[in-house]
Amino acid sequence: NTFENYLKFYHDVDDPSRKETLIKSMQGVINREQPATFLYFKWLTHYMINVNKFDNYRDVRGGLRPFDEWILKSRPEP
């Protein structure tokens, strides 16, 4: 409840210094209430792929193939 209240106040405030204070307060709540969340997600990784430059980066299930299997798309002729 405390975190949700801070978040609501954050969206209602325009003053940057008050927003910063609220963000620090939200971080404090997270640190106090869930100090070991990182233990539940051992390897959480995000990928950004320039789909205009690579082909074959997904397997048949939609997952990512190993990088060495990606195909560099040819450049269009000028």
ZIQUI-V86042 format. One record per run of one state. SS is the DSSP state (H for helix, E for strand, C for the rest). FROM is the first residue (numbers start at 1). LEN is the number of residues. If there is no record, write none. Layout:
SS;FROM;LEN / SS;FROM;LEN
This chain:
C;1;1 / H;2;11 / C;13;3 / H;16;18 / C;34;3 / H;37;4 / C;41;13 / E;54;2 / C;56;2 / E;58;1 / C;59;5 / E;64;1 / C;65;2 / H;67;3 / C;70;1 / E;71;2 / C;73;6
